[in-house]
Amino acid sequence: MNAIPHESSWTVEDENMMLDTIDRWCRDEVREKVMAMEHADEYPHAFVEQMKEFGLFGATISQDYGGLGLSASTYAKIVTRISEEWMSLTGIFNSHLMMATVVEKYGTDFQKEYWLPKFCSGEIRGALGLTEPNAGTDLQAIKTVAKKDGDHYVINGAKTWISNGIQGGAVALMVKTDPDSDPRYRGMSMFITPKVDPDTGDKYSGYTTGNKMQKLAYKGIDSGELFFDDYRIDAKRHLIGGEEGKGFYMAVGGLELGRINIAARSVGICNRALEEATRYAQERKTFGKPICEHQAIQLKLGEMATRAKAAQLMTLDAARAYDTGERCDMEAGMAKYFASEAAVENSLEAMRIHGGYSYSKEYPVERLFREAPLMCIGEGTNEMQRMIIAKQQIARNKI
């Protein structure tokens, strides 16, 4: 496999070479194995090792810490390409990069130098640890607590639906350091919580994983439960930013990249659904001609192609806004909302074009149809996105 060049020296040709490399990997390594692994819900260990070689676990991390330093725009294109083949693979490195983004944006210099090289290499892989059994969209309702004890913190609580929670080695964990704070968000902090001490290799006591969730789709990648029972870690290395009360802002900052990723995944699903529908419409014949010559099918394909292109453009627009370093929750929310709804529509239309064969596990459209609805839910529901968009629309156009 070809090495991926660093962003600082890239030209358009370099980017094209990288995307060609990803495309060849998807076609030659991934495509023939996806169907069996998806239906077996098998964790893709070999693919993870290959993604390490590509540098994808350090894709958006600065070169100063061993990452590729990719722009969000380039990163979104990679995510789209891989999602066309198997969306689950992108979750393994994107959830990890959201954790890394929090450390790079908000961590102390010591924390950046300590953690980020380990994240870039894939030595430590992880995710954001936000969701709890009774707290999802309402992050301020979390109940996991960290109490100061000298130079250490002791954490108790539970998280659920955490991507990379079982196979990964750490999470950026959202906790309450001041459960009585008013407003609630000021009492929230973020910690890097590894399962094993990177210096000694000793397993931390009080950190256990539960069951791997059985899911409709998003197979392969593990979504699991995490339990903390008097889990003890030192403050200097683990309290991100070295200051309590900043966790809510860190989580929100990490979600911007996450929503662009969801949009990019959705574009991948849109594109693959269109590809499969276009191919089948030329192969399947009714009334003596390919069904692509029937006007009803042409109307569907026309709408699908337009939705896929519009979703792609909105996603790249949001990625460019992110690359400026300015607030882009409106742009990221728009891209996530539109592209995910487009993925649902395109996957459903691909099913309809395939007819009865769409229910067969031998065709990718069956998987796309299961994957697409998650895009409307993950990283903040689309109902929440519309509220964020509306509030920003008003804030940016005050009269």
Secondary structure, 3 states (H helix, E strand, C coil): CCCCCCHHHCCHHHHHHHHHHHHHHHHHHHHHHHHHHHHHCCCCHHHHHHHHHHCHHHCCCCHHHCCCCCCHHHHHHHHHHHHHHHHHHHHHHHHHHHHHHHHHHHCCHHHHHHHHHHHHHCCCCEEEECCECCECCCHHHCCCEEEEECCEEEEEEEEEEEECCCCCCEEEEEEECCCCCCCHHHHEEEEEEECECCCCCCECCCEEEEEECCCCCCCCCCEEEEEEEEEEEEHHHHEHHHCCCCHHHHHHHHHHHHHHHHHHHHHHHHHHHHHHHHHHHHHCEECCEEHHHCHHHHHHHHHHHHHHHHHHHHHHHHHHHHHCCCCCHHHHHHHHHHHHHHHHHHHHHHHHHHHHHHHCCCCHHHHHHHHHHHHHHCCCCHHHHHHHHHHHHHHCCCC
